[in-house]
Amino acid sequence: MPAKSLSEEELNALRRIDTCTVANAIESFNVRLRNTGFADDRVRCILPDLPPMLGYAVTARLSSGEPPIGGGTFRDRADFWNRILEIPAPRVLVLEDIDDQPGRGAFVGNAQAAMFKALGCIGYVTNGAVRELPSVRAMNFHLFAGSVTVSHAYAHIFEIGSVVTVGGLEVQPGDLLHGDRHGVLTVPVQVAARVPAAAERLRLREQRLLEFCQSPTFSVEGLQDFVKTLQQEKEPLVQD
């Protein structure tokens, strides 16, 4: 559960930003190492034409290689559905596939996507597989996964609400996730509300640099001076 849920206005401000810019803005606050907080290339955006995804993580672990030892199927998991509702909306389902060969079967296809969307989920993140892409795309349901496959095999979930790792990204229940065609990352709650303003300041600085590089007065000497000016302007942002 997040320490503090953002207002709808704050969520909308984050939704308008691409994930790379969100990553840049987070770096400016120095709240974590720059090589952490995002999934690597083992998890990719499957539906890149959708706008940015933003929601709070609902976590569990997944296996599809062997039949479940016990418990209900995905069609009869009221325990899991109720746990989903404990996380604030909008929600993102995050499942770690723990099989030796992740992605043997897909837990989420069109039927599961419809159920999870009815439960307030807007997307799914996994190091495993997904399937039935056209139907899921028609629901505007985000998919971030390691692969695409044709079958659900023996896909089932367990350890609901555990800390999971997908593509090297550790996700706790309630973490705020932001994702688009570039990938997916967590947004630290302590700076989440301030990320849009920081992102806009960074965007304006980058725009100035792009305009200078494309100007007829461009020179190496001028570039050196320009970069020094940008570096000197960084300090107020970090202290914001």
Steps between C-alpha positions, in 0.01 A plus 500: 500500500650838403576734787296769323281471194525783250204719415332458162657828388846375595440168324384677184813716500718187508295331225586781260874427520692229318691248713846617392421853618363363827828312547700818437289693749540233769879513456497873577381432856785256582267263686647181347788376288463569129537134406202391712124548499423376148455168323768383258452353152358176640170690528382695196194700402272274294247767395720805428227711342315545830554818706705482822383257770484619860374300795567336837648151503306187593758221536518122499711217361418288198578153368381333181729203441327257736141463633429676832533283811181646644277805507258640247554582136503853362125463450441437869730726700284724715791521745718660234224727372438634850872563551503699177236733639716575803738699277387849392383545141626524235666161541771313307532123535866398543575125488845345529527180295722277713533209254847401380374597155274803556220538248412135444136607534319834508298590808340803333303486177169657405284333769739582784556853371123558502473374858793705625377812324163457672696490827659836428824378340630689198797281412716196559876467553681164499827336406281219363274489195174653376264406216189599302644841423232645267222438753704640787600804290132569429449534877784758523660269756877548528733201465867485601646152471799286419335318211181413313366145482196311371396309815429561866650155576468450879520871587403561862588747774616465858669710774255784452629835627867401508794714391576397141777558246430537128777582256728590790245747639390437859134586552316517831121504538378855453806626310412763239588375149543709185549337160484559125670375182841559661440272800373514856630653825397572856438859611623564857207618707702773673553689172208379286292817533803716407609298197282686242642842591855364498433331165379827348812687614719227353301504176553874460875464559522219248302704247749784532786257435325352195437845357864600551629179334276568199583870473736644233717647779587157644867443590695273733604798709141616523389150594751490784369829637141390456552172687675683784199730531263202513713332765492813716120509471462143631563579866172684574307208353669245723427711806133558406 
